[in-house]
Amino acid sequence: MIPFLRKLSWWAPRHGKEDELREEIQFHLDEDAEECQADGWAADLARTAAHRDLGNVTLLQGTTRTFWTFALFEQLGQDLRYALRSMINNRAVNLSINGQAEIASGELVSGDYFKGLAVIPASGRLTIPDDDRAGAVAVAVIVTPSAKNISGVRALPRDDPF
């Protein structure tokens, strides 16, 4: 129970603890380097030897953090933040075509978007400026290469270059 309470008391001021940890590690590196210099080593060699003797600083910091925090909750929070960023940046859309689920990436575009690309629809229509108005019905346009696996749905480029 005491380790739980200790971790709980360290959780809130953890940014201050991070600073203390960096200072503590730097203190030990400086002390070891000074000892090497007192033994006659050059300053740059003394610092290198101090780092080598202390070991992997990042690993040491990570190991120390596991004693301070609830590692499971910290990692869960990191994973959730990563997943949220991924969902915001990757606008994937779930489609159901003939009863089969597909995942496609999507972009939000204006009504004139496809006019500038010089494409004509093989069936249906492309977006138009009226699709941008408030209350308009949502429109989805499927273009190649995503549509080439869906029978009957494709967009054809015009013959003239744009």
Number of C-alpha atoms within 10 A of each C-alpha: 5 7 10 12 10 13 17 14 13 16 14 11 10 15 11 10 15 14 10 12 16 12 12 12 16 14 12 14 20 16 14 20 23 17 13 18 16 12 10 10 15 12 14 11 13 22 20 13 17 20 19 12 11 13 11 10 14 9 10 13 14 12 11 13 17 13 13 19 19 14 13 10 10 12 11 11 12 12 12 12 12 12 12 12 11 12 11 10 9 12 12 14 12 11 12 10 10 7 7 7 10 10 11 13 10 14 10 8 10 13 16 15 14 16 12 8 12 14 16 16 16 14 11 8 12 21 18 14 10 12 16 16 9 7 7 9 10 8 12 12 15 16 16 13 10 13 15 13 10 13 8 10 17 20 20 13 15 11 8 6 7 9
